[in-house]
Amino acid sequence: MQKRTFLTRSVAAVAFAGLGLAMSGCTTTTGAAKPSSAAVKTEIEQGAYTTLERLYKEVKGSRELVHKANGVLVFPNVVAAGLVVGGEYGKGVLRTGGQTADYYSVASVSVGFQAGAQSKAVVLLFMSREALDKFRNGKGWTAGVDGSVALIKVGANGEVDTNTANNPVQAFVLTNAGLMANLNLEGTKISKLDL
């Protein structure tokens, strides 16, 4: 039993070291000064605007669904990287009533065959006031634990399937190839940023 525990811990340590090396290759900054909070907020806001405009263009009915939501949380650039053990991280903005409410980070860890890095945009819609309040009043929020998230389905006509778009928290996930339809967000941790 001790040999198995040692082996498991050794594999995990090597995998996390590999993940650290893979993630360090994804950075575009040097050892220069850290960007100001205002610069980070501006980058997130611009990315969120671009993400929503792309969503509206690619998915018919998405604009109407977004406008019905009590809150919209947009993560314009969630980067995933890994080698056996993978991780994802991104920063986003919560909008309520068309105005910025707060900034958040999203993170998750996965284990399994994976190599490389990729990016996606995630848009969470809080359709009920209760779901939004529970999200905002918590000290962190984990999909599948603090609330279930339904991935929005698009029908054969390219429009949002309103028959399935009735969960309190719904999500669109966009990659460079378009809308993702077979993704599980369970275990994804969202935390408020102090910007």
C-alpha positions in Angstrom: 0.0 0.0 0.0 2.9 2.4 0.9 4.5 1.6 -2.5 1.3 2.5 -4.3 0.9 5.8 -2.4 4.5 6.7 -3.0 4.1 5.9 -6.7 0.9 7.9 -6.9 2.5 10.9 -5.2 5.6 10.7 -7.4 3.5 10.6 -10.6 1.4 13.6 -9.4 4.6 15.6 -8.5 6.1 14.9 -11.9 2.8 15.8 -13.6 2.5 19.1 -11.7 6.1 20.0 -12.5 5.3 19.3 -16.2 2.2 21.4 -16.0 4.2 24.3 -14.5 6.7 24.1 -17.4 3.9 23.9 -20.0 2.1 26.9 -18.4 5.3 28.9 -18.3 5.6 28.6 -22.0 2.1 30.2 -22.4 3.1 33.5 -20.9 3.9 36.5 -23.1 5.2 38.7 -20.3 8.7 39.1 -19.2 10.0 39.9 -15.7 8.7 43.4 -16.2 6.3 45.3 -14.0 2.9 43.8 -13.2 0.1 45.5 -15.2 -2.1 47.9 -13.2 -5.6 46.9 -12.0 -7.1 49.4 -14.5 -5.2 47.8 -17.3 -6.3 44.3 -16.3 -9.9 45.5 -16.0 -9.8 47.1 -19.4 -8.4 44.0 -21.0 -11.1 41.8 -19.4 -13.8 44.3 -20.5 -12.6 44.4 -24.1 -12.3 40.7 -24.2 -15.8 40.2 -22.8 -17.3 42.7 -25.4 -15.6 40.9 -28.2 -16.7 37.5 -26.9 -20.3 38.5 -26.7 -20.3 40.1 -30.1 -18.9 36.9 -31.6 -21.5 34.8 -29.7 -24.3 37.0 -31.1 -23.0 36.6 -34.6 -22.5 32.8 -34.5 -25.5 31.7 -32.4 -29.0 32.8 -33.4 -31.1 33.6 -30.3 -28.1 34.1 -28.0 -28.5 37.9 -27.8 -32.1 37.4 -26.6 -31.1 34.8 -24.0 -28.2 37.0 -22.7 -30.6 39.9 -22.3 -33.1 37.8 -20.3 -30.3 36.8 -17.8 -30.1 38.4 -14.4 -26.4 38.2 -14.6 -23.8 37.4 -17.3 -20.3 36.2 -16.4 -17.9 36.3 -19.4 -14.5 34.7 -19.3 -13.0 35.8 -22.7 -9.8 33.8 -22.5 -9.7 30.6 -20.5 -6.3 28.9 -21.2 -5.9 25.2 -20.7 -2.6 23.5 -20.7 -1.3 20.2 -19.5 0.8 17.1 -19.8 -1.2 14.2 -18.2 -2.4 16.6 -15.5 -3.9 19.7 -16.9 -5.2 23.0 -15.6 -7.3 25.9 -16.9 -7.3 29.5 -15.8 -8.9 32.7 -16.9 -10.3 36.1 -15.8 -13.7 37.4 -16.4 -16.3 40.0 -15.7 -19.8 39.7 -14.2 -22.4 42.1 -15.7 -25.8 42.8 -14.2 -28.3 45.2 -15.8 -25.8 45.9 -18.5 -23.2 47.2 -16.0 -20.0 45.7 -14.6 -20.6 44.3 -11.2 -17.4 42.4 -10.3 -14.4 40.6 -11.7 -13.7 36.9 -11.3 -11.2 34.1 -12.0 -12.0 30.6 -13.2 -9.8 27.6 -12.6 -10.0 23.8 -12.9 -7.7 20.8 -12.8 -8.1 17.6 -14.9 -6.2 14.3 -15.0 -6.0 12.1 -18.1 -4.3 12.0 -21.5 -3.7 15.5 -22.6 -0.8 17.5 -24.0 -0.5 21.0 -25.2 -2.4 24.2 -24.7 -5.6 25.7 -26.0 -8.0 28.6 -25.2 -11.7 29.1 -25.1 -14.3 31.6 -24.0 -16.9 30.8 -21.4 -20.2 32.7 -20.9 -22.3 31.8 -17.9 -25.9 33.1 -17.7 -27.6 33.4 -14.4 -31.2 33.2 -15.4 -32.8 33.5 -12.0 -32.2 36.1 -9.3 -31.8 33.3 -6.8 -29.0 31.7 -8.7 -27.2 35.0 -9.2 -27.6 36.0 -5.5 -26.2 32.6 -4.4 -23.3 33.0 -6.7 -22.5 36.6 -5.6 -23.0 36.0 -1.9 -20.7 32.9 -1.6 -17.0 32.9 -0.9 -16.4 31.1 -4.1 -18.5 29.0 -6.4 -17.9 25.5 -7.8 -20.0 24.3 -10.8 -21.8 21.1 -9.9 -21.4 21.7 -6.1 -22.9 25.2 -5.5 -25.0 25.1 -8.6 -25.4 23.0 -11.7 -24.5 24.5 -15.1 -26.4 23.4 -18.3 -24.5 23.7 -21.5 -26.8 25.5 -24.0 -27.7 23.4 -27.0 -28.1 24.7 -30.5 -30.7 23.1 -32.8 -30.2 22.0 -36.4 -31.4 25.4 -37.5 -28.4 27.1 -35.8 -30.6 28.7 -33.1 -30.6 28.3 -29.3 -32.8 25.4 -28.3 -35.3 27.2 -26.0 -36.7 23.8 -24.8 -33.4 23.0 -23.1 -32.5 26.6 -22.2 -34.4 26.6 -18.9 -31.8 25.9 -16.2 -31.0 28.6 -13.6 -27.4 28.7 -14.7 -26.6 28.1 -18.4 -23.3 28.3 -20.4 -22.0 28.9 -23.8 -18.4 27.8 -24.5 -16.7 29.1 -27.7 -13.4 27.9 -29.2 -11.7 29.0 -32.4 -13.8 26.4 -34.2 -17.1 27.6 -32.8 -19.6 26.6 -30.1 -18.6 23.6 -28.0 -21.5 21.2 -27.3 -19.9 18.3 -25.3 -18.2 19.8 -22.4 -18.5 19.2 -18.7 -18.0 22.3 -16.4 -18.4 20.3 -13.1 -15.6 21.1 -10.7 -14.8 24.4 -12.2 -14.0 26.9 -9.4 -14.9 30.5 -9.8 -13.5 33.1 -7.3 -13.9 36.9 -7.0 -10.9 38.9 -8.0 -9.6 41.8 -5.9 -8.9 44.3 -8.6 
